[in-house]
Amino acid sequence: MLSVSFIGGQILMFIGGAHALAGEATDMYEEARSTVQQYPNAARPEEIIFVRGTTEAINLVANSYGRDILMAGDEIILSEMEHHANIVPWQMVAQMTGAIIRVIPTTDLD
């Protein structure tokens, strides 16, 4: 895995790098997992996964958890206001698993 971190004005490659700074960056990365672990009450630091953004996170959930758990006839609930980046991964999972996408309406609160 190749990741980039900006530390002290330097770009450091870590996770598997041979340079001493890569080892230090990896340690800092893993310490961050332990720190963040308490917020969602994760059982282990390994349960914390850092991603670059929401789209990557949605794709990760849909293509790992969704494909493994959903079965034919299960329902995926989306709202009519979803961004396409949250619709497409679920459409693909529904096609692969036979799950059904249900779109819930939004109401005007005025």
C-alpha positions in Angstrom: 0.0 0.0 0.0 1.3 3.4 -0.9 0.2 6.4 1.0 1.5 10.0 1.3 1.7 12.1 4.4 2.9 15.7 4.8 5.0 15.9 7.9 7.2 18.9 8.6 7.0 20.1 5.1 8.3 16.8 3.7 6.4 14.3 1.7 6.9 10.8 3.2 5.9 7.5 1.6 5.0 5.0 4.2 3.6 1.5 4.7 6.4 -0.7 3.5 9.0 2.1 2.9 12.6 1.3 3.8 13.7 4.8 4.8 13.8 5.6 8.5 11.3 8.4 8.1 8.9 5.9 6.4 9.1 3.8 9.6 8.4 6.9 11.7 5.5 7.9 9.5 4.0 4.4 9.7 4.2 4.5 13.4 2.4 7.9 13.4 -0.3 6.5 11.1 -0.9 3.5 13.4 -1.0 5.7 16.5 -3.6 7.8 14.7 -5.7 4.6 14.3 -5.5 4.0 18.1 -6.5 7.6 18.8 -9.4 7.6 16.4 -10.5 4.1 17.7 -12.2 5.6 20.7 -14.6 7.9 18.8 -16.7 5.2 17.1 -16.0 2.8 20.0 -14.2 0.4 17.8 -13.0 -2.8 19.5 -9.5 -2.7 17.8 -7.4 -0.1 16.0 -7.5 -2.4 12.9 -11.2 -1.6 12.6 -10.3 2.0 11.7 -9.8 2.5 8.0 -8.6 5.9 6.6 -9.8 6.8 3.1 -9.3 9.8 0.9 -13.0 10.9 0.8 -16.6 10.0 1.0 -16.8 8.5 -2.5 -14.0 6.1 -1.7 -15.6 5.2 1.6 -19.0 4.5 0.0 -17.4 2.3 -2.7 -15.4 0.4 0.0 -18.6 -0.3 2.0 -20.7 -1.2 -1.0 -18.1 -3.4 -2.6 -17.0 -5.2 0.5 -19.7 -5.4 3.1 -22.6 -4.9 0.6 -21.5 -7.6 -1.8 -20.8 -10.1 1.1 -24.0 -9.5 3.1 -26.8 -8.5 0.7 -28.8 -11.3 -0.9 -31.6 -11.5 -3.5 -34.6 -9.7 -2.2 -32.8 -7.6 0.4 -33.5 -3.9 0.1 -31.1 -1.0 -0.2 -32.7 2.2 0.9 -31.6 5.5 -0.7 -33.2 8.9 -0.7 -34.2 10.7 -3.8 -31.6 13.4 -2.9 -28.5 11.1 -3.0 -25.5 12.2 -5.0 -24.8 9.9 -7.9 -21.5 8.8 -6.2 -23.7 7.1 -3.5 -26.2 5.7 -6.0 -23.9 4.0 -8.6 -22.0 1.7 -6.1 -25.4 0.4 -4.7 -26.8 -0.1 -8.2 -23.8 -2.3 -9.0 -24.1 -4.2 -5.8 -27.9 -4.7 -6.3 -27.2 -6.0 -9.9 -24.6 -8.5 -8.5 -26.6 -9.7 -5.5 -30.2 -9.4 -6.6 -30.9 -6.9 -3.9 -33.6 -4.3 -4.6 -33.0 -0.5 -4.4 -35.9 1.4 -2.8 -35.9 5.2 -3.1 -37.6 7.1 -0.3 -39.1 10.4 -1.1 -38.1 13.6 0.6 -40.7 16.0 1.8 -40.8 19.8 1.8 -40.5 21.0 5.4 -41.8 24.5 4.6 
